Amino acid sequence: MGQNLLFDNDSIRERMQAMFESYVAHRASIHHGPREMRALRPESIEVYRDMWRSFAVYCQEAQLEIGAVAPEDLNEFLTYGAPSKIENGVLRVRAPRPATLRYQARMLSLIHKVSAFYAQSSGNPLNEAAKSLLSQPPFRDAHKDEFDPQAKLLSSEDIYTIRQRISATAREANRAHSAGPRIDWQDLRACAALSLHLGCGLTSKEVRNLRLCHVHTEGRPNTLSPGLPWKVHVVASGPSPAHDVPLPAWSMRALGAWMTVRARLDPSLNFGRPNYTANAQETDFVFPGKASGTQWSRDGHYRSCLQYLAEIGISCEKGGLYRLRHTFAVRQLQIKKRSIAEIQSWLGLRTPQEVERYRSIVLKELAVID
């Protein structure tokens, strides 16, 4: 392990957060040169800030300054995350957390880049622990399947398994609600989120940005399931236009179960109830990250969904949660009654050509599942 420096807990985290913000500001000042050194997009800053925050928490609780982090510290962080607490000088870590190899490699790359910027700007020696790990397997080969469309799709068996588990979780939630005992709302939240990834093709950002007003439960023609959500509205973001996406029946049931639990959780949890906050807009997310109703973080959403999938033996080692969106797109193309315009609208794509790229993916074993 790296040298243990007994600084005040908050000071380490604060210094590391300031270090990251300085790195972002430095990138913003660069207008020429390689793309990886120029200004970051706002959405990228949000993602990287979430990632860096989790590393800062680890260093804070492990009492490690950035220059003292060793490869074994990084391996522990990538496997377990931040220690839950320190007791009698011993780190009490959580169970291994799910993360794809690509995500871990991105984390190491971020740590190396910020460390290099810090070393250059402060005149301190560069800590090459992250760079060392990136040069070795398995991280060295983390992106080798990045441009292989076939590697980004789920098999028909995986799709069936996910749908069965999501449906079972929704049924259990409805039974638990009727019987009275408390259920694991975080598990149900991941279940409903995944139903929108696989059943509607939504991206992680689109799922996390959904607000209560974006879920439609009324106005569905010829409905056999009154009161259940039947479509969601996705607001415009970057190049993606605003669009509506209908829900398949199994996604309707999963999201409906989550919305019921979300609305009726114990009031003491302060769970998304506007009267508990000065600003109701801060707590009306469909998928809050905490009981306070704040937005689900990118990192928290990613790990919760991967944990849910890992528990049923589904790995998103290749492609991350985008595997579900890619699988949705290919399935829709295999359904003859689906038009390119419909699929383009549901995916929030700008041109039909962006849909056509999926036609190059030939996946004979992928069954069409409505």
C-alpha positions as CSV (number, residue, x, y, z in Angstrom):
1,M,0.0,0.0,0.0
2,G,1.1,3.6,-0.5
3,Q,2.3,5.9,2.3
4,N,-0.5,6.7,4.8
5,L,-0.5,10.4,5.4
6,L,-2.5,11.5,8.5
7,F,-4.0,14.7,7.1
8,D,-7.5,15.9,8.0
9,N,-10.0,13.9,6.1
10,D,-11.8,16.8,4.4
11,S,-8.6,18.5,3.4
12,I,-7.5,15.7,1.2
13,R,-10.8,15.5,-0.6
14,E,-11.1,19.3,-0.9
15,R,-7.6,19.5,-2.4
16,M,-8.4,16.7,-4.9
17,Q,-11.6,18.4,-6.0
18,A,-9.8,21.6,-6.5
19,M,-7.1,19.8,-8.4
20,F,-9.8,18.4,-10.8
21,E,-11.5,21.8,-11.3
22,S,-8.1,23.3,-12.1
23,Y,-7.5,20.5,-14.6
24,V,-10.9,21.2,-16.3
25,A,-10.2,24.9,-16.4
26,H,-6.8,24.2,-17.9
27,R,-8.3,22.0,-20.6
28,A,-10.9,24.8,-21.4
29,S,-8.0,27.2,-22.1
30,I,-6.5,25.0,-24.9
31,H,-8.0,25.5,-28.3
32,H,-5.4,23.7,-30.5
33,G,-3.5,20.4,-30.3
34,P,-4.7,16.8,-29.8
35,R,-8.5,16.4,-29.0
36,E,-7.7,14.6,-25.7
37,M,-6.0,17.8,-24.5
38,R,-8.6,20.4,-25.6
39,A,-11.7,21.6,-23.8
40,L,-14.0,19.0,-22.4
41,R,-17.7,18.9,-23.3
42,P,-20.1,19.8,-20.5
43,E,-21.5,16.3,-20.4
44,S,-18.0,14.9,-20.2
45,I,-17.2,17.2,-17.3
46,E,-20.2,15.9,-15.5
47,V,-19.2,12.3,-16.0
48,Y,-15.6,12.8,-15.1
49,R,-16.5,14.9,-12.0
50,D,-18.6,12.0,-10.7
51,M,-15.7,9.6,-11.4
52,W,-13.1,11.8,-9.8
53,R,-15.3,12.4,-6.7
54,S,-15.5,8.7,-6.0
55,F,-11.7,8.5,-6.2
56,A,-11.3,11.6,-3.9
57,V,-13.6,9.9,-1.3
58,Y,-11.4,6.8,-1.4
59,C,-8.2,8.9,-0.9
60,Q,-9.9,10.9,1.8
61,E,-10.9,7.8,3.8
62,A,-7.7,5.9,3.1
63,Q,-5.7,9.0,4.1
64,L,-3.7,9.0,0.8
65,E,-2.4,12.1,-0.9
66,I,-2.4,11.9,-4.7
67,G,1.4,11.5,-4.9
68,A,1.4,8.6,-2.5
69,V,-1.2,6.4,-4.3
70,A,0.4,3.1,-5.3
71,P,-0.8,0.5,-7.9
72,E,-2.2,-1.7,-5.1
73,D,-4.2,1.2,-3.8
74,L,-5.7,1.7,-7.3
75,N,-6.5,-2.0,-7.6
76,E,-8.3,-1.9,-4.3
77,F,-10.2,1.3,-5.3
78,L,-11.3,-0.2,-8.6
79,T,-12.5,-3.4,-6.9
80,Y,-14.1,-2.1,-3.8
81,G,-14.6,1.7,-4.1
82,A,-14.1,3.9,-1.1
83,P,-14.0,2.3,2.4
84,S,-17.3,2.6,4.2
85,K,-15.4,3.5,7.4
86,I,-12.2,3.1,9.3
87,E,-12.3,1.2,12.6
88,N,-9.3,0.9,14.9
89,G,-7.0,1.8,12.0
90,V,-8.4,-1.0,9.8
91,L,-10.3,-0.1,6.5
92,R,-13.7,-1.7,6.4
93,V,-14.5,-2.1,2.7
94,R,-17.7,-3.0,1.0
95,A,-18.2,-6.0,-1.1
96,P,-16.7,-5.9,-4.6
97,R,-18.5,-3.4,-6.8
98,P,-19.4,-4.1,-10.4
99,A,-17.5,-2.1,-13.1
100,T,-16.6,-3.0,-16.6
101,L,-13.0,-3.3,-17.7
102,R,-13.5,-0.3,-20.0
103,Y,-14.9,1.8,-17.1
104,Q,-11.9,0.9,-14.9
105,A,-9.5,1.8,-17.7
106,R,-11.3,5.2,-18.2
107,M,-10.9,5.8,-14.5
108,L,-7.2,5.0,-14.6
109,S,-6.8,7.3,-17.6
110,L,-8.5,10.1,-15.8
111,I,-6.4,9.6,-12.7
112,H,-3.2,9.7,-14.8
113,K,-4.2,12.8,-16.7
114,V,-5.2,14.8,-13.6
115,S,-2.1,13.5,-11.8
116,A,0.1,14.6,-14.7
117,F,-1.5,18.0,-14.7
118,Y,-1.0,18.4,-11.0
119,A,2.7,17.3,-11.2
120,Q,3.4,19.8,-14.0
121,S,1.6,22.7,-12.4
122,S,3.0,22.1,-8.9
123,G,6.5,21.0,-9.7
124,N,6.0,17.8,-7.8
125,P,7.2,14.4,-9.1
126,L,4.6,12.6,-11.3
127,N,2.9,9.6,-9.7
128,E,2.9,7.0,-12.5
129,A,0.9,4.3,-10.7
130,A,-2.2,4.7,-13.0
131,K,0.0,4.8,-16.1
132,S,1.8,1.7,-15.0
133,L,-1.5,-0.2,-14.6
134,L,-2.8,1.0,-18.0
135,S,0.3,-0.4,-19.7
136,Q,-0.4,-3.9,-18.3
137,P,-3.2,-6.4,-19.0
138,P,-6.1,-6.5,-18.5
139,F,-6.4,-2.7,-18.7
140,R,-4.1,-2.5,-21.8
141,D,-6.7,-4.4,-23.8
142,A,-9.8,-2.8,-22.4
143,H,-10.8,-1.1,-25.6
144,K,-10.0,-3.7,-28.1
145,D,-13.7,-4.5,-28.7
146,E,-14.8,-0.9,-28.7
147,F,-15.5,-0.8,-32.4
148,D,-16.9,-4.4,-32.7
149,P,-20.7,-4.0,-33.0
150,Q,-21.2,-7.7,-32.4
151,A,-19.6,-7.4,-29.0
152,K,-22.1,-4.8,-28.0
153,L,-25.2,-6.8,-28.4
154,L,-27.0,-9.1,-25.9
155,S,-27.9,-12.6,-26.9
156,S,-31.5,-13.7,-27.0
157,E,-30.9,-15.8,-23.9
158,D,-29.6,-12.7,-22.0
159,I,-32.6,-10.7,-23.1
160,Y,-34.9,-13.4,-21.9
161,T,-33.1,-13.6,-18.6
162,I,-33.2,-9.8,-18.0
163,R,-36.9,-9.5,-18.9
164,Q,-37.8,-12.4,-16.6
165,R,-35.9,-10.9,-13.7
166,I,-37.3,-7.5,-14.3
167,S,-40.9,-8.9,-14.4
168,A,-40.3,-10.9,-11.3
169,T,-38.9,-7.9,-9.4
170,A,-42.0,-5.9,-10.4
171,R,-44.4,-8.6,-9.2
172,E,-42.5,-8.9,-5.9
173,A,-42.8,-5.2,-5.5
174,N,-46.5,-5.2,-6.0
175,R,-47.0,-8.1,-3.6
176,A,-44.8,-6.5,-1.0
177,H,-46.8,-3.3,-1.3
178,S,-50.1,-5.1,-0.9
179,A,-48.8,-7.1,2.1
180,G,-47.2,-4.1,3.8
181,P,-43.5,-5.0,4.3
182,R,-40.8,-2.7,3.1
183,I,-39.0,-3.7,-0.1
184,D,-35.5,-2.8,-1.4
185,W,-36.4,0.4,-3.3
186,Q,-32.9,0.6,-4.7
187,D,-33.2,-2.8,-6.4
188,L,-36.6,-1.8,-7.8
189,R,-35.2,1.5,-9.0
190,A,-32.4,-0.4,-11.0
191,C,-35.1,-2.8,-12.3
192,A,-37.2,0.0,-13.7
193,A,-34.2,1.9,-15.1
194,L,-33.0,-1.2,-17.0
195,S,-36.5,-1.7,-18.4
196,L,-36.2,1.7,-20.1
197,H,-32.7,0.9,-21.4
198,L,-33.6,-2.4,-22.9
199,G,-37.3,-1.8,-23.6
200,C,-37.1,1.8,-25.0
201,G,-33.4,2.3,-25.9
202,L,-32.9,5.3,-23.6
203,T,-29.4,6.3,-22.7
204,S,-28.1,6.6,-19.1
205,K,-28.4,10.4,-19.2
206,E,-31.9,10.3,-20.6
207,V,-33.0,7.9,-17.8
208,R,-31.4,10.0,-15.1
209,N,-32.9,13.2,-16.4
210,L,-36.5,11.9,-16.5
211,R,-38.8,13.9,-14.3
212,L,-42.3,13.0,-13.1
213,C,-44.0,15.2,-15.7
214,H,-42.2,13.2,-18.4
215,V,-44.0,9.9,-17.6
216,H,-47.4,9.6,-19.3
217,T,-50.1,7.4,-17.6
218,E,-53.1,8.9,-19.4
219,G,-54.2,9.3,-23.0
220,R,-53.2,5.8,-24.2
221,P,-55.7,4.6,-26.8
222,N,-57.3,1.2,-26.4
223,T,-55.6,0.6,-23.1
224,L,-55.9,-2.7,-21.2
225,S,-53.8,-1.5,-18.4
226,P,-55.2,1.8,-17.1
227,G,-53.0,3.8,-14.8
228,L,-49.7,2.3,-15.9
229,P,-47.1,4.4,-17.6
230,W,-47.3,3.9,-21.4
231,K,-44.8,6.4,-22.8
232,V,-42.0,8.7,-21.6
233,H,-41.0,12.1,-22.9
234,V,-37.3,12.7,-23.4
235,V,-36.1,16.3,-23.4
236,A,-33.7,17.6,-26.0
237,S,-30.0,17.2,-25.0
238,G,-27.1,18.2,-27.1
239,P,-27.6,17.0,-30.7
240,S,-30.5,14.7,-29.6
241,P,-34.0,16.3,-30.2
242,A,-36.9,16.0,-27.8
243,H,-38.9,12.8,-28.4
244,D,-41.5,10.4,-27.0
245,V,-40.9,6.7,-26.6
246,P,-43.7,4.1,-26.1
247,L,-43.1,1.4,-23.5
248,P,-43.5,-2.3,-24.1
249,A,-45.9,-4.1,-21.7
250,W,-43.2,-5.5,-19.5
251,S,-41.5,-2.1,-19.2
252,M,-44.9,-0.5,-18.3
253,R,-45.3,-2.9,-15.4
254,A,-41.7,-2.4,-14.1
255,L,-41.9,1.4,-14.3
256,G,-45.4,1.3,-12.8
257,A,-44.3,-0.7,-9.8
258,W,-41.4,1.7,-9.2
259,M,-43.6,4.8,-9.5
260,T,-46.0,3.2,-7.0
261,V,-43.3,2.5,-4.5
262,R,-41.6,5.9,-5.2
263,A,-44.9,7.7,-4.3
264,R,-45.6,5.8,-1.2
265,L,-42.3,5.4,0.6
266,D,-42.2,6.2,4.3
267,P,-42.5,10.0,4.6
268,S,-39.6,10.1,7.0
269,L,-37.4,9.3,4.1
270,N,-38.1,12.7,2.6
271,F,-38.3,10.8,-0.7
272,G,-39.0,13.3,-3.5
273,R,-41.7,15.2,-1.6
274,P,-41.7,18.8,-2.6
275,N,-43.0,20.0,0.8
276,Y,-39.8,18.9,2.3
277,T,-37.7,21.3,0.2
278,A,-37.6,24.9,-0.8
279,N,-37.4,23.9,-4.5
280,A,-39.8,21.2,-5.7
281,Q,-37.8,21.0,-9.0
282,E,-34.9,19.4,-7.1
283,T,-36.9,16.4,-6.0
284,D,-39.1,15.5,-9.0
285,F,-36.7,13.1,-10.7
286,V,-38.3,9.8,-11.6
287,F,-35.1,8.1,-10.4
288,P,-33.7,9.9,-7.4
289,G,-30.2,9.0,-6.3
290,K,-30.9,9.3,-2.6
291,A,-33.9,9.3,-0.2
292,S,-33.6,13.1,-0.3
293,G,-34.8,13.1,-3.9
294,T,-31.7,14.5,-5.5
295,Q,-30.7,13.4,-9.0
296,W,-29.2,9.9,-9.5
297,S,-25.6,10.4,-10.2
298,R,-24.0,9.0,-13.4
299,D,-21.7,6.7,-11.3
300,G,-24.4,5.6,-8.9
301,H,-26.8,4.7,-11.8
302,Y,-24.1,2.8,-13.7
303,R,-23.1,0.7,-10.7
304,S,-26.6,0.0,-9.5
305,C,-27.7,-1.3,-12.9
306,L,-24.5,-3.3,-13.4
307,Q,-25.0,-4.8,-9.9
308,Y,-28.6,-5.8,-10.8
309,L,-27.4,-7.5,-14.0
310,A,-24.4,-9.2,-12.3
311,E,-26.7,-10.8,-9.8
312,I,-28.4,-12.7,-12.7
313,G,-25.2,-13.6,-14.4
314,I,-25.3,-10.9,-17.2
315,S,-22.0,-9.2,-17.9
316,C,-21.8,-5.8,-19.6
317,E,-18.0,-6.0,-19.7
318,K,-18.1,-5.1,-23.4
319,G,-20.1,-2.0,-24.2
320,G,-21.4,-1.1,-20.8
321,L,-25.1,-0.2,-20.5
322,Y,-25.1,0.9,-24.2
323,R,-25.3,-2.8,-25.0
324,L,-29.0,-2.5,-24.0
325,R,-29.6,0.5,-26.3
326,H,-27.8,-1.2,-29.2
327,T,-29.7,-4.4,-28.7
328,F,-33.0,-2.4,-28.7
329,A,-32.1,-0.7,-32.0
330,V,-31.2,-4.0,-33.7
331,R,-34.4,-5.7,-32.4
332,Q,-36.5,-2.9,-33.8
333,L,-34.9,-3.2,-37.2
334,Q,-35.7,-6.9,-37.2
335,I,-39.4,-6.2,-36.8
336,K,-40.7,-5.7,-40.3
337,K,-43.6,-3.4,-39.3
338,R,-41.1,-0.9,-37.8
339,S,-40.2,2.0,-40.0
340,I,-36.8,3.7,-40.0
341,A,-38.6,7.0,-39.1
342,E,-40.1,5.4,-36.0
343,I,-36.9,3.9,-34.8
344,Q,-35.0,7.2,-35.5
345,S,-37.6,9.0,-33.4
346,W,-37.5,6.6,-30.5
347,L,-33.7,6.7,-30.3
348,G,-33.6,10.5,-30.6
349,L,-31.3,10.4,-33.6
350,R,-31.0,13.3,-36.1
351,T,-30.9,11.4,-39.4
352,P,-32.0,8.1,-40.8
353,Q,-28.4,7.3,-41.7
354,E,-27.7,7.0,-37.9
355,V,-30.3,4.2,-37.8
356,E,-29.0,2.5,-41.0
357,R,-25.6,1.9,-39.3
358,Y,-27.3,-0.8,-37.3
359,R,-28.2,-2.8,-40.5
360,S,-24.5,-3.7,-40.8
361,I,-24.9,-5.8,-37.6
362,V,-25.8,-9.4,-38.5
363,L,-26.8,-11.3,-35.4
364,K,-28.5,-14.5,-36.5
365,E,-29.0,-15.8,-33.0
366,L,-30.8,-12.7,-31.8
367,A,-34.5,-13.5,-31.6
368,V,-37.1,-10.9,-32.1
369,I,-38.8,-10.3,-28.8
370,D,-41.8,-7.9,-28.6
